[in-house]
Amino acid sequence: MIKINWKEVSKFLSGAFFVTAGASWYFSYLEIDVPVMGTTMSHQFLMIRGFIHFVLFLLTFYFGFLRKNK
């Protein structure tokens, strides 16, 4: 049986969420709509997406770097 080290998973996800939040806010600031598989994400949606990913970044950063193991 494989044991998953959730602290390391959280560290990886915190970096991924930080990058996607920054990219979403950047495209939103420039008012660029992003094409995704035959549709587009509007720059208004990207602003909301960036906020959600920033909140997820804070959560995963806490669980990956700041929280002490039991």
PAKOL-685409 format. One record per residue (C-alpha): residue in three letters; y negated, x, z; residue number from 0. Coordinates in nm, 2 decimals. Each point is the difference from the previous one (the first is absolute). Example, Ala and Ser with C-alpha at 12.3 -4.5 7.8 and 13.67 -1.06 7.14 Angstrom:
2
<type->ala, y->0.45, x->1.23, z->0.78, seq->0>
<type->ser, y->-0.34, x->0.14, z->-0.07, seq->1>
end
This chain:
70
<type->met, y->0.00, x->0.00, z->0.00, seq->0>
<type->ile, y->-0.34, x->0.13, z->-0.10, seq->1>
<type->lys, y->-0.28, x->-0.01, z->0.26, seq->2>
<type->ile, y->-0.35, x->-0.06, z->-0.15, seq->3>
<type->asn, y->-0.28, x->0.20, z->0.16, seq->4>
<type->trp, y->-0.27, x->-0.28, z->0.00, seq->5>
<type->lys, y->-0.26, x->0.25, z->0.12, seq->6>
<type->glu, y->0.03, x->0.20, z->-0.32, seq->7>
<type->val, y->0.01, x->-0.32, z->-0.21, seq->8>
<type->ser, y->-0.33, x->-0.11, z->0.16, seq->9>
<type->lys, y->-0.16, x->0.34, z->-0.07, seq->10>
<type->phe, y->0.09, x->-0.03, z->-0.37, seq->11>
<type->leu, y->-0.12, x->-0.36, z->-0.02, seq->12>
<type->ser, y->-0.33, x->0.09, z->0.18, seq->13>
<type->gly, y->-0.08, x->0.24, z->-0.28, seq->14>
<type->ala, y->0.10, x->-0.24, z->-0.27, seq->15>
<type->phe, y->-0.21, x->-0.28, z->0.14, seq->16>
<type->phe, y->-0.30, x->0.23, z->0.05, seq->17>
<type->val, y->0.01, x->0.10, z->-0.37, seq->18>
<type->thr, y->0.04, x->-0.35, z->-0.13, seq->19>
<type->ala, y->-0.28, x->-0.13, z->0.22, seq->20>
<type->gly, y->-0.23, x->0.27, z->-0.13, seq->21>
<type->ala, y->0.10, x->-0.06, z->-0.36, seq->22>
<type->ser, y->-0.04, x->-0.38, z->0.03, seq->23>
<type->trp, y->-0.35, x->0.04, z->0.16, seq->24>
<type->tyr, y->-0.10, x->0.25, z->-0.27, seq->25>
<type->phe, y->0.09, x->-0.23, z->-0.28, seq->26>
<type->ser, y->-0.16, x->-0.29, z->0.17, seq->27>
<type->tyr, y->-0.32, x->0.20, z->0.06, seq->28>
<type->leu, y->-0.01, x->0.08, z->-0.38, seq->29>
<type->glu, y->0.09, x->-0.36, z->-0.08, seq->30>
<type->ile, y->0.30, x->0.11, z->-0.21, seq->31>
<type->asp, y->0.28, x->-0.26, z->-0.05, seq->32>
<type->val, y->0.34, x->0.17, z->0.01, seq->33>
<type->pro, y->0.28, x->-0.11, z->-0.25, seq->34>
<type->val, y->0.34, x->-0.06, z->0.17, seq->35>
<type->met, y->0.30, x->-0.11, z->-0.20, seq->36>
<type->gly, y->-0.17, x->-0.23, z->-0.24, seq->37>
<type->thr, y->-0.26, x->-0.13, z->0.24, seq->38>
<type->thr, y->-0.31, x->0.15, z->0.17, seq->39>
<type->met, y->-0.11, x->0.05, z->0.36, seq->40>
<type->ser, y->-0.37, x->-0.09, z->0.02, seq->41>
<type->his, y->-0.23, x->0.22, z->0.19, seq->42>
<type->gln, y->-0.05, x->-0.27, z->0.26, seq->43>
<type->phe, y->0.37, x->-0.01, z->0.06, seq->44>
<type->leu, y->0.01, x->0.38, z->0.03, seq->45>
<type->met, y->-0.26, x->-0.01, z->0.28, seq->46>
<type->ile, y->0.22, x->-0.23, z->0.20, seq->47>
<type->arg, y->0.31, x->0.21, z->-0.09, seq->48>
<type->gly, y->-0.18, x->0.31, z->0.12, seq->49>
<type->phe, y->-0.08, x->-0.16, z->0.33, seq->50>
<type->ile, y->0.36, x->-0.12, z->0.06, seq->51>
<type->his, y->0.13, x->0.35, z->-0.09, seq->52>
<type->phe, y->-0.25, x->0.16, z->0.24, seq->53>
<type->val, y->0.12, x->-0.22, z->0.28, seq->54>
<type->leu, y->0.36, x->0.09, z->-0.09, seq->55>
<type->phe, y->-0.11, x->0.37, z->0.00, seq->56>
<type->leu, y->-0.13, x->-0.03, z->0.35, seq->57>
<type->leu, y->0.32, x->-0.16, z->0.12, seq->58>
<type->thr, y->0.23, x->0.25, z->-0.16, seq->59>
<type->phe, y->-0.23, x->0.29, z->0.11, seq->60>
<type->tyr, y->0.03, x->-0.12, z->0.36, seq->61>
<type->phe, y->0.38, x->-0.03, z->-0.01, seq->62>
<type->gly, y->0.05, x->0.32, z->-0.20, seq->63>
<type->phe, y->-0.25, x->0.24, z->0.17, seq->64>
<type->leu, y->-0.15, x->-0.14, z->0.32, seq->65>
<type->arg, y->0.28, x->-0.20, z->0.18, seq->66>
<type->lys, y->0.22, x->0.20, z->0.23, seq->67>
<type->asn, y->0.38, x->-0.02, z->-0.03, seq->68>
<type->lys, y->0.19, x->-0.17, z->0.28, seq->69>
end
